[in-house]
Amino acid sequence: MALPTKLLLEIVTPDRALVREEVDEIQVPGSEGYFGILPGHTPLLATLKVGELWYRTGQEKRYLAIAGGFVEVLPDHVTILAQVAERAEEIDVARAEAARKRAEERLARPHAEMDWERARIAMMKSLIRLQVASRARTRV
Amino acid sequence: MPSLIDLRRRIRAVRSTQQITKAMKMIAASRLKRAQERVVSARPFAQRMLQVLNSLATRVDQDAHPLLRMPDQTRGPLLLVVVTADRGLCGSFNSNVIKAAGQFIVSEGRRREVALGLVGRKGREFFRRRGFDVRYDQAGIFQRLTFAHAVDLADAVIDEFTSGRAASVYLVYNEFKSVIAQRTSVERLLPIPRLEGDGGAGPAIEYLYEPQPEEIFRDLLPRHMQAQVYRALLESNAAFYAAQMTAMDAATRNSAEMIESLTLYMNKVRQAAITREIIEVVSGAAAT
């Protein structure tokens, strides 16, 4: 059987179906590390962590920030269910920057009943969003 | 007999009420459209989630997970989450839910205690005063409903269940059927109803798992709960606007009828007054 040459990528969040496109290559932030997906990948089910996701169609690469969820990979079809997913162009840089400052302050001044894990995730999320947003701006 | 001036005043009052109900109907209609779209766009996520869970279900021991385990029937009280709206003027929307909750409490309450979780201001106003054991309570979320609200509710409910403070959790809310029909529905949230598995429908795909299937399963179940709760909240929200639109439409029509009959009556009164005056003039003239 011939291998498929394209992947149908679907990204779905609780609020909307964000992406439904034919793409050539995808990289996702798996909970055990980033990994790439090419057409003909073996079926895989993996959870995702907070991170940066990109997909490539021809020469064009597009970036998204995603947080929490999982990915289902089939040879010609990839479905990503994420709690939060934002395109690089959509990210409000000022808000992300403010969130980073808040998270930083919270981590810098720890107190007794602070939820470390939540503070850490908040920090990660804001950093990832800033990183992804910067990709949108550098790309012409 | 009421005077002409009184009647005119009443007609004016009814007319201004009619303007308000008409405006509210219009607002409800436009909000309904948005709410409906949100229900539709939340569907793929919930469906996909269920598919993946089902395909996992055949591969893991379902008893292993606390959210799936059936508790002893006697262990603790039931938790009933009642989803009402924050506002009224929507026909029987809130009273239907409250009535269904009341029936549930009566029929289940014979065997064991029922604790409540309340979403929406109307339900809170009703149940708060009646001395129920309220475990969770949130009002005012429907104006800006987000997934985070659903996460909050789902996590609170999961916590009640896993800590053993509740033996099972039910949800009562208005399901959005169509613009003219809502259905009050009672669903069991926890323990999560047994997953079917693929059931041999089509060749099962052999996945690679990263991390292990059990771990993915553990990660997915709470998310599944959140998606279910989110769907219920969105449906209730859409149903609310549909109910409000229908109620306000009926009110507008009723006030039109009322204006009509009042106008008719007013004309009769006016005629009678004119006739009486003429008779007075004529009989006055005849007397002289």
Interface residues (C-beta under 8 A of the other chain):
Chain A: V12 T13 P14 D15 R16 A17 G30 S31 E32 T42 P43 L44 L45 A46 T47 G68 G69 F70 E72 L74 T79 L81 Q83
Chain B: R38 S41 A42 P44 F45 R48 M49 V52 L56 F147 A150 I205 E206 Y207 L208 Y209 E210 P211 P213 E215 I216 D219 L220 R223 Q226 A227 Y230
